[in-house]
Amino acid sequence: MNQTPPAPAADYIQKVLHLYRDLPETPLRVSFHDQNLAREFQLRGIPLELVEAALLLGSLRRLLRPPGSLPLSPIRSLAYFQPVLEELLLSPSSDNYQDYLRLKMKPFMGEKLLARPVQKTTDSHDR
């Protein structure tokens, strides 16, 4: 995988949490535990690209289950994706795997964005 230079800690954590929050079937808000886990990923030096691949792969595995499968319980934590991340750490994928996962996820992404509440700003042009 192409790796970008390491992001500052706070930037890395925010990017991980943003990637997690934007997935279908994840909560709209992150927990303190999610923040700590994202910080742990950063401290371990796990590249953002690998975290994103794990989030996409874990989510796609849920979304592409056979019709008629028993429903799964909701994802409540970033920790849900930790086993997938560990799996990818043990067997790295090709450079274009992340692009493939993004492409496969594209049809599912609109649902989450439509469910997100609109945030009003207090800028003067809003009044």
C-alpha positions as CSV (number, residue, x, y, z in Angstrom):
1,M,0.0,0.0,0.0
2,N,1.2,3.5,-0.7
3,Q,1.9,5.2,2.6
4,T,1.7,8.9,3.3
5,P,4.0,10.5,5.9
6,P,2.7,10.1,9.5
7,A,0.1,12.7,10.5
8,P,0.3,14.6,13.7
9,A,-1.4,12.6,16.5
10,A,-4.6,14.7,16.8
11,D,-5.0,14.8,13.0
12,Y,-4.5,11.0,12.7
13,I,-7.1,10.4,15.5
14,Q,-9.7,12.7,13.9
15,K,-9.2,11.1,10.5
16,V,-9.7,7.6,11.9
17,L,-12.8,8.6,13.8
18,H,-14.2,10.4,10.7
19,L,-13.6,7.3,8.6
20,Y,-15.3,5.2,11.2
21,R,-18.3,7.5,11.7
22,D,-18.9,7.8,7.9
23,L,-19.4,4.1,7.4
24,P,-22.9,2.6,7.1
25,E,-24.1,0.9,10.3
26,T,-21.8,2.8,12.6
27,P,-23.0,5.3,15.2
28,L,-23.1,9.0,14.3
29,R,-21.1,9.8,17.5
30,V,-17.9,8.3,18.7
31,S,-17.3,7.3,22.2
32,F,-14.4,8.0,24.6
33,H,-13.3,4.3,24.0
34,D,-13.3,4.9,20.2
35,Q,-11.0,7.9,20.7
36,N,-8.7,5.9,22.9
37,L,-8.5,3.1,20.4
38,A,-7.8,5.5,17.5
39,R,-5.0,7.0,19.7
40,E,-3.7,3.4,20.3
41,F,-3.6,2.9,16.5
42,Q,-1.6,6.1,16.1
43,L,0.8,5.2,18.9
44,R,1.4,1.8,17.3
45,G,2.3,3.5,14.1
46,I,-0.4,1.9,12.0
47,P,-0.7,3.7,8.7
48,L,-4.0,5.5,8.1
49,E,-4.4,3.7,4.8
50,L,-4.3,0.3,6.6
51,V,-6.9,1.5,9.2
52,E,-9.1,2.7,6.3
53,A,-8.8,-0.7,4.5
54,A,-9.7,-2.5,7.7
55,L,-12.8,-0.3,8.3
56,L,-13.9,-0.7,4.7
57,L,-13.3,-4.5,4.6
58,G,-15.1,-5.1,7.9
59,S,-18.0,-3.0,6.8
60,L,-18.2,-4.7,3.4
61,R,-18.2,-8.1,5.0
62,R,-21.3,-7.2,6.9
63,L,-23.1,-5.4,4.0
64,L,-22.4,-8.1,1.4
65,R,-23.7,-11.1,3.5
66,P,-25.9,-13.5,1.6
67,P,-29.6,-12.6,1.5
68,G,-31.6,-14.3,4.2
69,S,-28.7,-14.4,6.7
70,L,-29.6,-13.7,10.3
71,P,-29.3,-10.0,11.2
72,L,-26.2,-8.9,13.0
73,S,-26.2,-6.7,16.0
74,P,-25.4,-3.0,15.4
75,I,-21.8,-1.9,15.4
76,R,-21.3,0.1,18.6
77,S,-17.6,0.6,18.7
78,L,-14.4,1.1,16.6
79,A,-13.2,-2.0,18.4
80,Y,-15.5,-4.1,16.1
81,F,-12.9,-3.5,13.4
82,Q,-9.8,-4.3,15.4
83,P,-9.7,-8.0,14.4
84,V,-9.8,-7.0,10.7
85,L,-7.0,-4.5,11.3
86,E,-4.9,-7.2,13.0
87,E,-5.7,-9.6,10.0
88,L,-4.4,-7.0,7.5
89,L,-1.3,-6.3,9.6
90,L,-0.4,-10.0,9.4
91,S,-1.1,-10.3,5.7
92,P,-0.6,-6.9,3.9
93,S,-2.6,-6.4,0.7
94,S,-1.6,-4.9,-2.6
95,D,-1.4,-1.2,-3.3
96,N,-4.7,-1.1,-5.2
97,Y,-6.7,-3.1,-2.7
98,Q,-7.9,0.0,-0.8
99,D,-9.1,1.5,-4.1
100,Y,-11.0,-1.7,-4.8
101,L,-12.6,-1.6,-1.3
102,R,-13.6,2.1,-1.8
103,L,-15.2,1.2,-5.1
104,K,-17.2,-1.7,-3.5
105,M,-18.3,0.6,-0.7
106,K,-19.5,3.4,-2.9
107,P,-23.1,2.2,-3.3
108,F,-23.6,2.0,0.5
109,M,-22.2,5.4,1.4
110,G,-25.1,7.7,0.6
111,E,-27.4,6.1,3.2
112,K,-25.3,7.2,6.1
113,L,-24.8,10.7,4.8
114,L,-28.5,11.2,4.3
115,A,-29.2,10.0,7.9
116,R,-26.8,12.5,9.4
117,P,-28.4,15.5,11.1
118,V,-27.8,18.9,9.5
119,Q,-25.6,21.1,11.7
120,K,-26.4,24.8,11.8
121,T,-23.7,27.3,12.2
122,T,-23.9,30.6,14.0
123,D,-22.2,32.6,11.3
124,S,-23.8,36.0,10.6
125,H,-24.8,35.0,7.1
126,D,-27.0,32.2,8.6
127,R,-29.3,34.6,10.4
